[in-house]
Amino acid sequence: MKKILIIFVFFTTILNANNRYELKLYEKVLPFVFHKTPLIVFADKDANEILKYSKKFKIVTKCKKAVVILIGSDFLDIPDECKDKPIFSTSYRSFKNSENSFGAFYWRKGRPQIKFKNKVLEKYNLTLPNFLRKYAK
């Protein structure tokens, strides 16, 4: 029983550390790209859990009001009124499959990955700060 409790605490700590890391990354990247604070975001359940602790984001329940959409691999069905919104993906799959995805942050083999698509950035007149340009293709 003691071992199970220790393992549970260990994994909970690791997951919270990842969430804090993701939140810091979102806070560093997205407001710089959109030049707005607070940034109005429509997000899936997982991203909502992370973003709700930040003052740099305002989470909305209707995607029409959002400036950007955060989606993961389980959130591929975007409402029709949001098809033209820029998307920041939280999985490689949604980044690759969504034509409006300008960037992505996801984990691969326990390591954080960040990518951007120049073509989509240009489509939405978004500019990356200098420290992120090396991640764009």
N, C-alpha and C positions, 0 to 999 in steps of 0.2 A: 504494500500500500504506500509506503514511504517513497519507494522508487517511482511509482506512478505519479505521485504528487510532484516530485522533483522534475521528472520529465515534462509534466504539464507546465510547470512554472518556467522551465528552460525554453520550451517552444513558444509560450506566450510572450516571453521577453524578446525572443528573436523576431517574432511577427510584429510586435510593437516597434522594434528598432527599424524594421523595413518600412513600416507605415510612416514613421517620422522622417526617414530618408526620402521617401516618395513625396511627402508633403513639402519638405525643403526644396526638392527639385522643382515641383510644380510652382512653388512660390518664387523661385529664382527664374524660371523659364517663361511661363505664360504671361505674367504682367509685362515683361520686357518685350515680348513679341507683339502684344496687343496694345501696349502703351496705355493701359487702363488699370486703375485700382479703385475699388474692388472690381474684379472681373466677374461678369455674370456667366455662370456655368450651368449647363444641363449635363448631368452625369449619371452613370449607372450606379447600382447599389454599392459596389466596392469602392468606387471613387468618392461617392458621397460620404462614406464612412471616414475616409482620409481627409477630405476637404472641409468637413464641418468644424474642424478645430482651427481653421485659419480665418483671419480677418481680411485677407487679400482676395477672398472669393465670396461671391454671393451665389448660393445654389438655388436654382429655380426648378419648379416642377413642370413647367411648360416650356418646351424647347423653343417656341417662337420668341420668347423673351431673352434667350441666351445669346451671348456673343460667340461662345465656343462650346463644343460638345466633347465630353470625355467618354470614350467607349472602350470596352474590353472585348474579349473574344465571345462572351455570352450576350452581347448587346448589338448584334448586327442588324436588327430590324429597327431602323430609324424612322420615326414618323414622317409622313410625306412633307409636312410643312417645314421640316428641318433638313431636307435633302441638300439644300444649298449652303448650309452652315459649315464653317471650318471645323475639322475634327482633330483632336489630339487623342491618339490611341494608347491604350494601356496593355496592348498585346501585339505581338508581331503579326498575328493572323488578321486582326482588324486593320492594322496599318497597311498591310499588303492588299487586302481586299476592298478597302474603301477608297474611292477615287478622290474624296475630299479630305482625306487624312494628310495633314501637312507635317505631322511629326508623331513620334511614339517614344514612350518610355516603358520598358518591360524588363523582366528578369529572364536570363538564359543561363542555365547551369550555375545558378546561384550568384550570377554577376549582373549588375545593372547594365542595360543597353539603352542608348538614345540615338534616334535617327530622325532626319528631316528630309522632305522632298522639295527640292528647289522649284519645280514646276507648280506645285500646289501653293507654295509660299507666294510665288509671283501672282497666281490667280487671285488670291485674296489680299494682295498688296501688303503682305506681312514681311517684316525684316528681322533677321536674327541678329542678336548682339554678337560682337566679335568672338567672344569666348565659346560660342556654339556653332560657328560657321564650319568648323572642321567635321561636324557630324552630318552635314547636308550633302545630298547627291542629286 
